[in-house]
Amino acid sequence: MSQFAINLIFVGASFALYFGIAIWARAGSTKEFYVAGGGVHPVANGMATAADWMSAASFISMAGLLSAGYVNSSFLMGWTGGYVLLAMLLAPYLRKFGKFTVPDFIGDRFYSRGARLVAVICLIVASVTYVIGQMAGAGVAFARFLEVSNTAGIWIAAGVVFFYAVFGGMKGITYTQVAQYVVLIVAYTIPAVFISLQLTGNPLPMFGMFGDYTAEGAANAVPLLEKLDLVVRDLGFRDYTADVDNKLNMLLFTLSLMIGTAGLPHVIIRFFTVPKVADARWSAGWALIFIALLYLTAPAVGSMARLNLIKTVYPAGVEQDALLYADRPEWVKTWEETGLVKYEDKNADGRIQMYNDKAGSAEADAFAATAEARGWNGNELVVNNDILVLANPEIAQLPGWVIGLIAAGGIAAALSTAAGLLLAISSAISHDLIKTMINPNISEKGELTAARISMGVAILVATYLGLNPPGFAAQTVALAFGIAGASIFPALMMGIFSKRVNNKGAVAGMVAGLTATLVYIFTFLGWFFIPGTATLANTPDNWILGISPLSFGAIGAMINFAVAFAVSYMTDEPPVEIQELVESVRYPKGAGAAVDH
């Protein structure tokens, strides 16, 4: 049986499962569409939250980032730490408040239609930016494993999400995400176990990473990370375990991911789907366990994939020169067809030279003379970071069924988060904008129709933007986290823990935080159509204090807090009933199910 047929069986079976669940769990009311009826079991909700959480960025892109070395470990620390922040500081209190959406909480807590509207805008900007990364990741998976173009892959992903998200709502999405979690975690860990056994003899990847590299025989065994440092150093790259240069930027980036995580509306909504506050806490605990299964494995997958990739190009070692292009392995050929692996024979020797030719780094400059002496004329193999996890089983020459499994897992990761994000967007438009602000007298059937239409439109917009993303999956997602952290997270924190912050302060803070972050991002990524700004793109020397656009969300949050408190203390205190509301949310006196609207 061909690999394509195997992939089709695995992916087709997973799609059939998702469609069946969507039909079985079709939402029949707004409460089922928004919060799955509020009766999801904490374990199931924890599993669904983990699937919602572990997006294409986690499954597809994070290990690719970690393959570049320690410098990208901030992704892992930021996302994990942020979930803990969300579980401890926000989720139980928001669940006790008993609303369907984040703008619902902000609108009522800050007793302002303006605050609700600003929250809707912030939610849509962050969620749309986030969903771009999911659609791009789904396109990568579909392009390779269904042997279609990246564009066709994104449209297929859009069609699948449209079916089970539009018809099932939160009820359908919840139980679909439970299935998707099982698919993605099995798909992620099985190849990792195989590869860890191949390279280190240890079946547990997280321990194999710190064990000995035994693939070349016990007599040549050295610690795997030491072997990886040696291999990348021989090609002009910095050591895999090298320390980060700009610690301020890394700190801010980690903080930005943490607070962005805690402000993600599609994850927060999940805590409204359980019957009571205690269940929200249990859901958070179960989700953390389910997330840890993948996150503890990701660093090992990244490091082992990097080593396997280099050993593929230099099977006999760098000193023996590189592989002939005509003899390139099958995985290079198949991924070349997607456009995500590119080869250019710059010195016309018919071989594949892969090394660090980026002038300006100390490692590349030091290696330049060696490369010239070998007759190398520049790096010839470009591998997109997003393919490493998906290509890892092929690089390691694992069985075809493992490749089919990872195909289903990568697609499940992208679709699960995309569905949650699209529901958050749909809820914000249909419930917070149409039902609450534009037409309060709309019937439940009309609101449900508006929710489905707005989700359909959101899918089309996300698909269009996913065709031309502003970066690979994890980069795009990092921008979304920065936006959420600068706008939504401070408003939620002040809404729960400060009785003094009023509506004027909250609105001013959200606007200031969002504006500052977007201006910095657009300016230093060169997206503004202003003469001269394009030259600032991807040039760290021009960033303020070396702070990356991906890290600025933490600064934006500080601006949000400062402006909100300053404006609040210069204006009237919130009404007494609002202060009592804050008191009741923080000090539990019992809570029921989410209220109907």
N, C-alpha and C positions, 0 to 999 in steps of 0.2 A: 504494500500500500504506500502511495506517495506521501511525502510530508504534508503537502497541501491538503490531501484528503483527511489526514489525521487532524490537522488544524481545524478543518471545516467541521469535523465530528465534535471536537471539544467545544469550539465556539458556538456551533449550532445547538448543541445540547444545553449549554448555559443560557442561550437566548430563549429556548423553548421553556426552560425553567422560569426565567424572569417574566415572560409573557403569561405563563400559566398563573403565576402568583398575582400578577396585575389584574387578571380577569377575576380571580377568586376574591381578591381584596379590594375591589373597585369601590372608591369612595362614593357614598350616597348622600352625604350631608357636608356642610362647610366644616363642622367639627371633625369629621373623619378626614376631610381633605387637608385641613391645617395641622391637626395634632393627632391623627389616627384614632379619634374618639377618646383619647386620654386614658386608654386602658392597656397599654403595652407593658409586658412583664419586664422587670429591670434587667434580667440577663439578656433577653432578646433586644431590649433597647440599647444595652451596652455593646452588643455585637453590631447592631445597626449603626450606632454612633462611631464605632471603630471603622466600619466600612465607609461611612460618611467622611470620616476624618482622614483615612489613609487613601489619599487621592492619587491621581497619576503622578503627582510630584513625589509622593512617598514611595509608591511602588516602582515607578519607571525611572524617575529622575534623581532621587536622593542618592541611591547607590552610585549613580554615574558621577554625581558631585563628589561623593566621598572617595571615589577612585582617584581623584586628583590630589587627595591628601588631607592631613589634619586641618588645614585652613578652612575646609568646608564642614567641619564637625559642628559649627554653629547652627546649621540647619537642624541637625538632630537634637541639639540641646534646646534650641529655641522652641521648636514645635512640641517637644515633650514637656518642657517646663511650662509652656503656655497652657497646655491641657490641664496640668495640675493647678495652675492659677485659676482657670475657668471652673474646675470642679470644686475648689475650696472657697473662692471668693464671690463667684457670681451665680452659678447654676442653682443652688438650693434657694437663694433669695428670689431669683427671677421666677422660679417655679412657684414659690409661695405667693408671689404677686398674682399669678394665675391668668396671665394674658397669653394671646396666641403668638405675638410677634415682638421683636425688639422695638420697632417704632411705637407699638401699642404701649409698652412700658414707658418709653421716653415721653410720649405724648401725655399720658396720664400723670406720671410722676412730676413732670415739669409744667403741667396744667396749661399746655400751649399747643395750638394747631401748628404754629410755626416750628416748634421743636419737633413735632411729629413729622412735618414735611421735610425738614433738614435731615432727620434720621432716615427717612425713606430714601432721600437722595444719596446719603452716605452709604446706606445698605446696598443700593443698586450699583453704585460705582465700584465698591469693593467686591460685590458678588459677581458682577459682569467681568471684572478683571480676573478674578479667580477662575471663573468658568472657562475663560479663554485657554488657560493652561490645561484644563481637563479635555477640552475638545482637541487641542493640539496633541496631547498625549494619546488620546483615542485614535487620532489619525495615524500616529506612528505605529501603533499596534496593528490596526487594520491594514495599513499599507504593506507591512511585512508579511503578516500571517495569512491574509486573504488575497495577497498578491494583486492589490489594486493600488491606484495612486493615492497619495496622501490626501488629496482633495476628496476623492471618492470615499476614503475611509472616514473622514470627518462627517460627510453627509449620511453615511450609514449609521454612525454613532448617534447623530441627531435624530434619525428615524426611530431607532430603538428607544432612546430616552423619551421621545415624544409619546410613544405608545404607552409605556408603563407609568410615566410620571403624570401625563395629562389625564389619563383615565383613573389611575389609582390614587393620585394625590399622596398625602403623607401615609395613609394606611397602606397603599400598594408599595410605596417606596420603602417603608420600614421593613416589611417582610421580604421584599426583594433584596434589600441591603443585607439582611441576615444571610441569605443565600450567597450573595456576592462576597461577604466576608469569608465564608467557608471556602469559596473558590479561590479567592486571592491569597489567603494565608497558606493554603495547601500548595498553590502554585509557586509561592515565593520560597517556602522552606524546603520543599523536596529537592529542587535543583541545588540549593545551597548545601544541603547535606551531601549530595553526590559529589559536588566540587570540593568540599572540605575533606571528604574521604580521599579523593584523588590527590590533593596537594599535601595534606598533613596527616592523613590516616585517622583523623578525629571526626566522628559523625556530628558533633555539635559545632556549627560554624563559629559561634561567638568565642569558643575556646580554641578552635583550630586556628583562628586568626593570630593568637598569641603563642601557638605551638611551633613546632619545627616544620620547615618545608622539606618534605621527604620524596617529592616527585622524581628527583634525580638519583634516588637511592639513599639508603641509610648512611652510607659512608660519607655522603656529601651533605648531610642534613645540617641546616642552619635555621635560625628563627625566621619564620615567614616574612615578618616585617623587615628584618635585616636584609633578606634576599631581595625584597621589593625595593628597598632603598638603594641597594647596589645596582639593580637593573635600571631604574629610572635615572640614577646619577650618571650611568654610562651613556645615556642618551641626552644629557644636558638639561634634564629636568631637576628641580629641587627635590630633596629627599621627601619621601612620602610622609615621614614622621616629623618633618621640619616644623618649627614653630611659626606662628603667624607674625607678619611684620607690623601691621597696624592694629594694636590691641584695642585702641579706642573704637575703631570701626567695628571690630569683631564684637565687642561688648554691646555697642549700640544695635548692631544687626541682630544679635541674639535676643536682646530686650525687645526689639521691634517685632520679631517673630513671636515672642511670648505674649505680648499684649495684643498683637494682631490675632493670635489664636484665641485668646479669651474674648475677643470682640467679634468673632465670626458668627453671623446670624444663623447660618444653616446648622451649626453645631448647637447653638443655644436653643433653637427650636426643639431639638430632640428631647430636651429635659421637660418640655410641656406635654409629652406624649404618655407619661406615666401617671398612675392614679394619685400619688401624694408626694410630699416633699421628701420623706424618707426614701422613697423609691428613686427619686432624682439622685440622691447621694449614692445609693447602691449602683445605679446605672453608671455613674461616673467611675466608681471603683472597678466595675466589670470592664468598662471600656478601656481603662488604663491597662488592665491585664491583657486584653486582646490586642491593644496597640503595641504593648511591649514585646509580644511574640515576633512582630515584624521588625521593630526598631532595634532590638538587640541583635538581629541577624544582618541588618543593612550594612554596617561597617565591614563585616567579613565579606559580604557579597561584593562590595565596592573594591576592596583591596585585592581579593582573589581574581576578580574580573580584570583589573588593571594588569596584574601579573600574567594572566593567561593571554591577554591581548598582545602584550609585548613579546611573549614567548612564541606566539603564532607568527609574528613578523620576523623574529630572530630566533628560529628554532635551535640553532647551534650556538647561539651567543652573539653578542654585538661584534666581537672581534672577528667573527667569520663572515661579516657583512650580512645583508638582508636577503629575504626570500625573493625569488624570481616572480614577477607579476603573473606570468603565465602559469605558475604553480600555486597561485593563491588558493587558500582553502575555500570550500563551498560557502561558508558563512559570509565571506567578503563578497562573493559573487551575488548572493541573494540580497544582501543589504545594499549593494551598489544599485540594484534595480529600483530601490525606494528613493535614492538620492541622498540617503543619510550617511552613506560611506562614499567618499570620493577619492580617486587616485589620479595623480598627475605626474608623469615621468619627467621631472625637471632636468635631469642630467642624462637622459636618453640611454641609460644602462640596462633597462628592462627589469630592474629590481625595485623593491619597495623600501624606501628610506623613511623612517618615522622617527623624528627627534625634535628637540626644542630649538626652533629657529627664530623665536621672537626676540629680536634685539632689544636691549634695555634691561633685561633681567641679568643678574650676576651669573646665574648658572648658564644661560644661553651664551652670553658673551665669552665666558671661560671655555665653552665647548666649541665655539666658532672655528678656532684654528684646527681642532681635531676633525671637525666635519669637513673642512676644506681639504685637509690632507687625505681624507678618504675619498675625495671626489664627489661629495654630496653637495647638492646645489639648492637645498631647501627641503622642508618637510613635504612629503609626497602623499601621505595618507591622512585624510581628515575624517575622524569618526565622531558623529554627533553623540553628545553625552547621554541623550535620552534612549539610546539603543542598548546600552551595556547590560542592563538586567534582562531585556528581552533576547539579546543575542548571546548571553552568557552560556546557556545550555548548548548552543551550536558551537561556540568557541571551544567549549570543553568536550565536544563530541559525545553528548549524552544521548540516550535513546529518543526516538521520534515522539513517543507519547509524552515525554517530559517537555519537549518543545511545544507540543499542542496544549499541554496544561498551562504553561506560562503564557501562552497566547490568550487563553481564556481568563487567566488571572489579571493580566495587564489591562485587558478591556474592561473587566469587572471593576477594577480600581478607578478607572477614568469615569465610567458610567455612574457608579454609586455616588461619587461626590458631585458630579454634574447634576444629577437628579435632585440632590439636597439643595444645591445652590439655586437651581431654577425654581424650586418650591419656595425658597425664601424670597426670591424676586417676585414671584407670582403673588404670594401672600401680602407683600408690601404694597403692591399695586391694587389688588382687588379688595383687600380688607382695610388697609390703612389709608389708601388714597381714595378709592371709589366709595367703599361702604362708610367710612368714618368721616371723610371730608367733603366728598362731592355729592353723593346720593345716599343719605342715611336711611331712606325709606325703601331701598332696594330689597327685593325678596331674597330668601335664602337660595332659591333656584337661580335667580339672576346673579347673585354673588358667586355661586359655584360656576356658572357659565363664564363670568368675567375672569375668575381665577384660571380657568382652563385656557381661555383665549390669551390672557396675559402670559401664561407659561409658554404657549405656542409661539407667541411673538418673541419672547425672551430666548427660546431655543434658536429661532432664525437669526437673531442678532448675535448670539454667542457663536453660532456656526460661521457666520460671515467673518467675525473677528478672529475666530480660531484658524481661519485659512491664512491669516497674516499676523501671527502673534508677535509681540514685541520682544521675544526672547524664548529660550527653551522653557519647558514646563515649570521647573522649579524657580527659575528667575521670575516668570510671570506671576506665579503664585506668591513669591516673596513681595512683589509690588502690592498685591491685593492685601497681604497681611499688614504691610506698612500703612495702607489707607485705612483699614479697619482699626488698627491700633491707634492711629492719630485722631480718628473721629468718633467711633462708636464706643471703644473701651473706656475712655475717660468719662463719657456721659453716663455709662452704666455704673461705674465705680462711684461717681459723685452722687448719682441718683440713689444708690443703696446706702452709702456710708456718710453722706453729708446732708444734714437738714437745712443748711444755710444756702446752698446753691439754688438759685431761682431760675425761672424760665429764661430771663434775659441772659444770664450768665451761661446757661447750657447752650443756648443757640449761638451766642458769640463764640464760645469755646469750640464747638463743633465746626463752625464755619472757618475759624482761624486755623485750627489744626488741619482740616482737610485742605484748605487753600494753600497753606505753607508747604504741606507735603506734596501736593500735586505740582506746584510751581517748581519745587526743587527737583522732583522726578523728571518733569517734562523738560526742564532747562538742561540738566546734566546728562540726560539720555538723548538730547538733541531732537526732541519731538516738537518743539515750538517752531513755528514758521517765522522766526525772527532772525534777521541777518546776523550771522556770527555764532548763534547758539549751537548749531550743528557741530561746530568744531570742538565743543565741550564734551561730546559724547564719548563715553568709555575712556576718559582721560583722567585718571585719579589725581594727577598733579593739579588739576583745576578745581577739584572738589574742595569745599570748605572744610579745613582741618582734616582732609583725607576721608571725609564721611561719604560713603557710597550712597547713591540714590535709593538702593535697596535697604539702607540702614536708617534713612531719615524719618521713618515712622515713629521712632522713639522720641526724636526731637519734636516732631509734630504733636505727639501726645503731651509733652511737657508744655508746649505752647497752648494747647487746649486747656489743660489744668490751670495754667497761670491766668489766661484770659477769663476763663469761667469764674474763678474765685475773685479776681479783681473786679469784674463787672457786677457780680453778685453782692459783694460787700459795699459797692457804691450805690446800690439800688435797694429796694424794699425786700424784707424777708419774705419767704414763701408763706402762703396762708397757713393758719394753724392746722387745718385738716390735712394739708400736705405733709407737714412735719409729723403729725401723728401717724400718717400712712407710712412714712419712712421708718418710724419707730416700730410699727407693727410688722413690717417686712423683715427687719433685722432681728427682732426678738419673737420667735415663733409662739403662736397661741393656737396652732392648729390651722390646717388648710384643706380645702376640698379639691375637687377636680377643677380643671381649667374652665373659666366661665364661658358661657355661650354668648355669641353676639349676633 
